[in-house]
Amino acid sequence: MYNFLTNTIFKKSIYISSLWFIITAFAILKLLSSGNFNNYLIFKFTFYSLVNERNFFLPQPENFQHYNLYGPIFSVFIAPFAILPNWLGHTLWTIFNSSVLFIAIRKLPLPSGATLAIILIAAHENLTSILSSQFNPSMTAIILLSFSFIVKKKDFWAAFMIVLGTFIKLYGIVGLAFFFFSSDKKKLILGLVFWSIIAFTLPMLFSSPEFIIQSYKDWYLAVSQKNIMNSTLITDQDICLMGMVRRISGDNSIQNWPFILAGLILFVLPYFRFSQLKENNFRLMLLASTLIFTVIFSTSSESPTYVIAFVGVAIWFVIQPSPKNKWILFLFIFAFLLTSMSPSDLFPKFIRNEYIKPYSLKALPCVLIWFTIIYQMLTSDFKNYNKYGIE
């Protein structure tokens, strides 16, 4: 079986590529049959809010339920889809999100077989996200491309990705974690300045400067209020380390900052291993750490957000030396079952509804893997790291 997987499935991209896009097609058919376009409509109407100078972040019950939390530049990003009929725009939006993540994974500095393994591992989590019409697959791709462009010495385009992700959803700012991998930091910094100006002013072509400036103030208030709500109320979000502790303890007064501060300290410590910074596996481990950190320390994390973290889990697992030890295998299986499969109908409904959702346990495997990554980055010699488990 192992030889079949490594010599056949992982050597021929057609198998896994086909599976990825068959799953995408399944999601599209299911969404079209349900007629549930709500999340897509939230995104779509940001464009019409832009041209009509209507507050991006206020509810529009006549158009959709819930409300928007993405930055003004997103209204331009969604425009090509927004001007189409709902069924077509929604279909193309789903295809776009799934395709861009597929491409970004394939562009990672890894052997072809390893990237195909990551795609296979992440396929179900991607399904969970696109079934909610989410932007998260594209957000994952933005972070991956920020990394890949930097390590491939395409700093100007890395800057574009970092700025785009930051101005859309703030998560993109984690691309700065790869700053020290840049071979031309001046070019990267100038690129960040250039693209920030573009991202800030581009929506003004469809609206007024005054409206856009006010929109950034409104965005700050909306995100701040949502963070407070996530931390103090039982919602579908707050699926993170802090939320897990709050829900298990039953104490919603537990604050975020001690966890985030401790997490940032641990996240930064591996940077001091200067001799390891040029090693590809060390860099990939940091990429995995960044992807997981972004989710497990965010109160806005919900189930579809975990495509970001689970791609990090997949990268971490694939680059582990073979044969993989029992702890690594246990963590991976634990993550696949509890994090990736728990939202599906294949998982026992009783356990999901009575334990996993109420206590944010979907975050638990990713938290354990993140701490393992930090430990490995602080103790392993990546100069002598064994070859990838799948090539």
C-alpha positions as CSV (number, residue, x, y, z in Angstrom):
1,M,0.0,0.0,0.0
2,Y,2.8,2.4,0.9
3,N,4.6,1.8,-2.4
4,F,1.3,2.2,-4.3
5,L,0.7,5.6,-2.6
6,T,4.2,6.9,-3.0
7,N,5.0,5.4,-6.5
8,T,1.6,5.8,-8.1
9,I,-0.8,8.2,-6.4
10,F,1.8,10.8,-5.3
11,K,3.8,10.5,-8.5
12,K,0.9,11.3,-10.8
13,S,-0.8,14.6,-10.1
14,I,-3.8,13.7,-12.2
15,Y,-5.2,11.5,-9.4
16,I,-5.1,14.0,-6.6
17,S,-5.9,17.0,-8.9
18,S,-9.0,15.2,-10.1
19,L,-10.1,14.4,-6.6
20,W,-9.6,18.1,-5.5
21,F,-11.8,19.4,-8.3
22,I,-14.4,16.7,-8.1
23,I,-14.8,17.7,-4.4
24,T,-15.1,21.3,-5.5
25,A,-17.7,20.4,-8.1
26,F,-19.6,18.5,-5.4
27,A,-19.6,21.6,-3.2
28,I,-20.9,23.7,-6.0
29,L,-23.8,21.3,-6.8
30,K,-24.7,21.1,-3.1
31,L,-24.7,24.9,-2.7
32,L,-26.7,25.5,-5.9
33,S,-29.3,22.9,-4.9
34,S,-29.6,24.4,-1.4
35,G,-29.9,28.0,-2.7
36,N,-28.0,29.2,0.3
37,F,-25.8,32.0,-1.0
38,N,-25.8,34.1,2.2
39,N,-22.0,34.4,2.8
40,Y,-21.5,35.0,-0.9
41,L,-24.1,37.7,-0.8
42,I,-22.3,39.4,2.1
43,F,-19.3,39.6,-0.1
44,K,-21.2,40.6,-3.2
45,F,-22.9,43.5,-1.6
46,T,-19.6,45.0,-0.4
47,F,-19.2,46.1,-4.0
48,Y,-22.6,47.7,-4.2
49,S,-22.0,49.3,-0.8
50,L,-18.8,50.8,-2.3
51,V,-20.4,52.4,-5.3
52,N,-23.4,53.6,-3.3
53,E,-21.2,54.8,-0.4
54,R,-23.1,52.7,2.1
55,N,-21.4,51.6,5.4
56,F,-19.7,48.3,4.6
57,F,-20.2,47.0,8.2
58,L,-23.8,47.6,9.0
59,P,-26.4,44.8,8.6
60,Q,-28.4,44.7,5.3
61,P,-31.3,42.4,6.2
62,E,-32.9,43.0,2.9
63,N,-29.9,41.6,1.1
64,F,-28.3,39.1,3.5
65,Q,-28.0,37.9,7.1
66,H,-25.1,38.7,9.4
67,Y,-22.7,41.4,8.3
68,N,-19.3,42.1,6.6
69,L,-16.0,42.3,8.4
70,Y,-13.6,42.6,5.4
71,G,-11.7,45.7,4.5
72,P,-12.7,48.2,1.7
73,I,-10.3,46.7,-0.8
74,F,-12.3,43.5,-0.7
75,S,-15.2,45.3,-2.4
76,V,-12.9,45.7,-5.4
77,F,-11.6,42.2,-5.2
78,I,-15.1,40.7,-5.3
79,A,-16.3,43.0,-8.1
80,P,-15.8,40.6,-11.1
81,F,-18.0,38.0,-9.3
82,A,-20.5,40.6,-7.9
83,I,-21.7,41.9,-11.2
84,L,-22.8,38.4,-12.4
85,P,-26.1,36.6,-11.6
86,N,-25.9,35.0,-8.1
87,W,-25.7,31.4,-9.3
88,L,-22.9,32.1,-11.7
89,G,-21.0,34.5,-9.5
90,H,-21.2,32.1,-6.6
91,T,-20.1,29.2,-8.8
92,L,-17.1,31.0,-10.1
93,W,-16.3,32.3,-6.6
94,T,-16.1,28.8,-5.3
95,I,-14.0,27.6,-8.2
96,F,-11.6,30.5,-7.7
97,N,-11.1,29.9,-4.0
98,S,-10.5,26.2,-4.4
99,S,-8.2,26.7,-7.5
100,V,-6.0,29.4,-6.0
101,L,-5.3,27.3,-2.9
102,F,-4.5,24.3,-5.1
103,I,-2.0,26.4,-7.1
104,A,-0.4,28.0,-4.0
105,I,0.2,24.6,-2.5
106,R,1.8,23.3,-5.7
107,K,4.1,26.3,-5.7
108,L,5.6,25.5,-2.3
109,P,9.4,24.7,-2.4
110,L,8.8,21.0,-1.9
111,P,9.0,17.9,-4.2
112,S,5.9,17.3,-6.3
113,G,4.8,14.3,-4.3
114,A,5.0,16.3,-1.1
115,T,2.7,19.0,-2.4
116,L,0.3,16.5,-3.7
117,A,0.2,14.9,-0.2
118,I,-0.6,18.3,1.3
119,I,-3.4,18.7,-1.2
120,L,-4.8,15.3,-0.3
121,I,-4.6,16.0,3.5
122,A,-6.2,19.4,3.2
123,A,-8.9,18.4,0.7
124,H,-11.7,17.8,3.3
125,E,-10.9,21.0,5.2
126,N,-11.1,22.9,2.0
127,L,-14.5,21.4,1.4
128,T,-15.7,22.5,4.8
129,S,-14.6,26.1,3.9
130,I,-16.0,26.3,0.4
131,L,-19.3,24.8,1.5
132,S,-19.6,28.0,3.5
133,S,-18.6,30.1,0.5
134,Q,-15.7,31.4,2.6
135,F,-12.7,33.4,1.5
136,N,-10.4,31.3,3.8
137,P,-9.0,29.1,1.0
138,S,-7.8,32.3,-0.8
139,M,-6.5,33.6,2.5
140,T,-4.5,30.5,3.0
141,A,-3.2,30.8,-0.6
142,I,-2.1,34.4,0.1
143,I,0.0,33.4,3.1
144,L,1.5,30.5,1.1
145,L,2.3,32.7,-1.8
146,S,3.8,35.3,0.5
147,F,6.2,32.6,1.7
148,S,6.9,31.1,-1.7
149,F,7.6,34.4,-3.4
150,I,10.0,35.4,-0.7
151,V,12.0,32.2,-0.7
152,K,12.1,32.3,-4.5
153,K,13.4,35.9,-4.4
154,K,10.3,37.5,-5.8
155,D,10.0,40.1,-3.0
156,F,7.9,42.6,-4.9
157,W,5.1,40.0,-5.4
158,A,5.5,38.7,-1.9
159,A,4.8,42.3,-0.8
160,F,1.7,42.4,-2.9
161,M,0.4,39.2,-1.3
162,I,1.1,40.5,2.3
163,V,-0.6,43.8,1.6
164,L,-3.6,42.2,-0.1
165,G,-4.2,39.8,2.7
166,T,-3.7,42.5,5.4
167,F,-6.1,45.0,3.7
168,I,-8.7,42.3,3.1
169,K,-8.8,40.4,6.4
170,L,-5.8,41.4,8.6
171,Y,-4.7,37.8,8.7
172,G,-2.3,38.5,5.8
173,I,0.0,40.5,8.0
174,V,1.4,37.2,9.2
175,G,3.3,37.1,5.9
176,L,5.8,39.5,7.6
177,A,6.9,36.4,9.6
178,F,8.9,35.5,6.5
179,F,10.7,38.9,6.4
180,F,14.0,37.5,7.5
181,F,14.0,34.9,4.7
182,S,14.1,37.7,2.1
183,S,17.3,38.2,0.2
184,D,16.4,41.8,-0.8
185,K,14.7,43.3,2.3
186,K,14.9,46.8,0.8
187,K,12.9,45.7,-2.2
188,L,10.4,43.9,0.1
189,I,9.9,47.1,2.2
190,L,9.5,49.3,-0.8
191,G,7.0,46.8,-2.3
192,L,5.0,46.9,1.0
193,V,4.9,50.7,0.8
194,F,3.9,50.7,-2.9
195,W,1.2,48.1,-2.7
196,S,-0.2,49.7,0.5
197,I,-0.7,52.9,-1.3
198,I,-2.4,51.0,-4.2
199,A,-4.6,49.0,-1.8
200,F,-5.6,52.1,0.2
201,T,-6.5,54.3,-2.8
202,L,-7.9,51.8,-5.3
203,P,-11.4,51.7,-3.8
204,M,-11.5,55.5,-4.3
205,L,-11.8,55.0,-8.0
206,F,-15.3,53.7,-7.3
207,S,-16.2,56.0,-4.5
208,S,-15.0,59.1,-2.7
209,P,-11.8,59.4,-0.7
210,E,-13.8,60.7,2.3
211,F,-16.0,57.6,2.3
212,I,-13.0,55.2,2.1
213,I,-11.2,56.9,4.9
214,Q,-14.3,56.7,7.1
215,S,-14.7,53.1,6.1
216,Y,-11.3,52.2,7.6
217,K,-12.4,53.8,10.9
218,D,-15.7,51.8,10.7
219,W,-13.7,48.7,9.9
220,Y,-11.6,49.1,13.1
221,L,-14.7,49.6,15.2
222,A,-16.5,46.6,13.6
223,V,-13.5,44.2,14.2
224,S,-13.0,45.5,17.7
225,Q,-16.7,44.9,18.6
226,K,-16.7,41.5,17.0
227,N,-13.6,40.5,19.0
228,I,-15.3,41.5,22.2
229,M,-18.5,39.6,21.3
230,N,-16.5,36.4,20.3
231,S,-14.7,36.5,23.7
232,T,-17.8,37.1,25.9
233,L,-20.6,35.2,24.1
234,I,-21.1,31.7,23.0
235,T,-20.9,31.9,19.2
236,D,-19.8,29.7,16.3
237,Q,-16.5,31.5,16.5
238,D,-13.8,31.7,19.2
239,I,-12.6,28.2,18.2
240,C,-9.1,28.9,19.4
241,L,-6.9,28.3,22.4
242,M,-8.5,31.1,24.4
243,G,-12.0,30.1,23.4
244,M,-11.3,26.5,24.4
245,V,-10.0,27.5,27.8
246,R,-13.0,29.9,28.3
247,R,-15.6,27.2,27.3
248,I,-14.1,24.3,29.2
249,S,-13.7,26.5,32.4
250,G,-17.0,28.2,31.9
251,D,-15.3,31.5,32.6
252,N,-16.0,34.0,29.8
253,S,-14.0,36.7,31.7
254,I,-10.7,35.1,30.8
255,Q,-8.8,37.6,28.7
256,N,-7.0,37.0,25.4
257,W,-3.8,39.0,26.0
258,P,-1.9,36.6,28.3
259,F,-2.3,33.8,25.8
260,I,-1.4,35.9,22.8
261,L,1.6,37.4,24.5
262,A,2.9,33.9,25.5
263,G,2.1,32.7,22.0
264,L,4.1,35.5,20.4
265,I,7.1,34.9,22.7
266,L,7.1,31.2,21.7
267,F,6.6,32.1,18.0
268,V,9.6,34.4,18.0
269,L,12.0,32.2,19.9
270,P,13.0,30.0,16.8
271,Y,14.2,33.1,15.0
272,F,17.2,33.2,17.3
273,R,18.5,30.0,15.8
274,F,20.4,32.0,13.2
275,S,22.3,29.1,11.9
276,Q,19.0,27.4,10.9
277,L,17.3,30.3,9.1
278,K,18.6,29.3,5.7
279,E,17.5,25.7,5.9
280,N,14.5,24.9,3.7
281,N,12.9,22.6,6.2
282,F,13.3,25.1,9.0
283,R,11.6,27.7,6.8
284,L,8.8,25.3,6.0
285,M,8.3,24.5,9.7
286,L,8.0,28.2,10.3
287,L,5.4,28.4,7.6
288,A,3.4,25.6,9.3
289,S,3.8,27.4,12.6
290,T,2.5,30.7,11.1
291,L,-0.5,29.1,9.5
292,I,-1.6,27.4,12.7
293,F,-0.7,30.3,14.9
294,T,-3.0,32.6,12.8
295,V,-6.0,30.5,13.7
296,I,-5.5,29.1,17.2
297,F,-4.8,32.6,18.6
298,S,-7.7,34.3,16.9
299,T,-11.1,34.8,18.5
300,S,-12.6,35.1,15.0
301,S,-11.7,31.5,14.1
302,E,-14.7,29.4,13.2
303,S,-14.8,25.9,11.7
304,P,-14.3,27.0,8.0
305,T,-11.3,29.1,9.1
306,Y,-9.4,25.9,9.9
307,V,-8.4,25.3,6.3
308,I,-5.6,27.8,7.1
309,A,-4.4,25.8,10.1
310,F,-4.9,22.4,8.5
311,V,-2.7,23.3,5.5
312,G,-0.1,24.1,8.2
313,V,-0.7,20.7,9.8
314,A,-0.3,19.0,6.4
315,I,3.0,20.8,5.7
316,W,4.3,19.9,9.2
317,F,3.4,16.3,8.8
318,V,4.8,15.9,5.2
319,I,8.3,17.3,6.1
320,Q,8.7,15.1,9.2
321,P,11.6,12.6,8.8
322,S,10.6,9.0,7.9
323,P,9.8,6.7,9.5
324,K,7.5,9.0,11.5
325,N,7.6,8.4,15.2
326,K,4.5,7.4,17.2
327,W,3.9,10.9,18.6
328,I,3.9,12.5,15.2
329,L,1.5,9.9,13.8
330,F,-0.8,10.2,16.8
331,L,-1.0,13.9,16.5
332,F,-1.7,13.8,12.8
333,I,-4.4,11.1,13.1
334,F,-5.9,13.0,16.1
335,A,-6.0,16.2,14.0
336,F,-7.4,14.6,11.0
337,L,-10.3,13.0,13.0
338,L,-11.0,15.8,15.5
339,T,-10.2,18.9,13.5
340,S,-10.9,18.0,9.9
341,M,-13.6,15.3,10.1
342,S,-15.6,16.5,13.1
343,P,-17.8,18.9,11.1
344,S,-18.8,16.1,8.6
345,D,-21.6,13.7,8.7
346,L,-19.1,10.9,9.0
347,F,-18.4,12.0,12.6
348,P,-20.7,11.0,15.4
349,K,-23.3,13.8,15.7
350,F,-23.7,13.4,19.4
351,I,-20.0,13.9,20.1
352,R,-19.8,16.9,17.8
353,N,-22.8,18.6,19.3
354,E,-22.3,17.8,22.9
355,Y,-18.5,18.1,23.2
356,I,-16.6,19.4,20.2
357,K,-18.7,22.5,19.5
358,P,-19.5,23.5,23.1
359,Y,-15.9,23.3,24.1
360,S,-14.1,24.5,20.9
361,L,-12.3,21.1,20.8
362,K,-11.7,21.4,17.1
363,A,-8.7,23.6,18.1
364,L,-7.1,21.1,20.5
365,P,-5.1,19.0,18.0
366,C,-3.8,22.1,16.2
367,V,-2.8,23.6,19.6
368,L,-0.8,20.4,20.4
369,I,0.8,20.3,17.0
370,W,1.8,24.0,17.2
371,F,3.6,23.4,20.5
372,T,5.3,20.4,19.0
373,I,6.4,22.5,16.0
374,I,7.9,25.1,18.4
375,Y,9.7,22.4,20.3
376,Q,11.1,20.9,17.1
377,M,12.2,24.3,15.8
378,L,14.1,25.0,19.0
379,T,15.8,21.6,19.3
380,S,16.2,20.0,15.8
381,D,19.2,20.4,13.6
382,F,17.6,21.1,10.2
383,K,21.0,20.9,8.5
384,N,20.9,17.2,9.1
385,Y,17.2,16.8,8.8
386,N,16.2,13.6,6.9
387,K,14.6,13.7,3.6
388,Y,10.9,14.2,3.1
389,G,8.6,11.3,4.0
390,I,7.0,11.6,0.6
391,E,8.9,12.6,-2.5
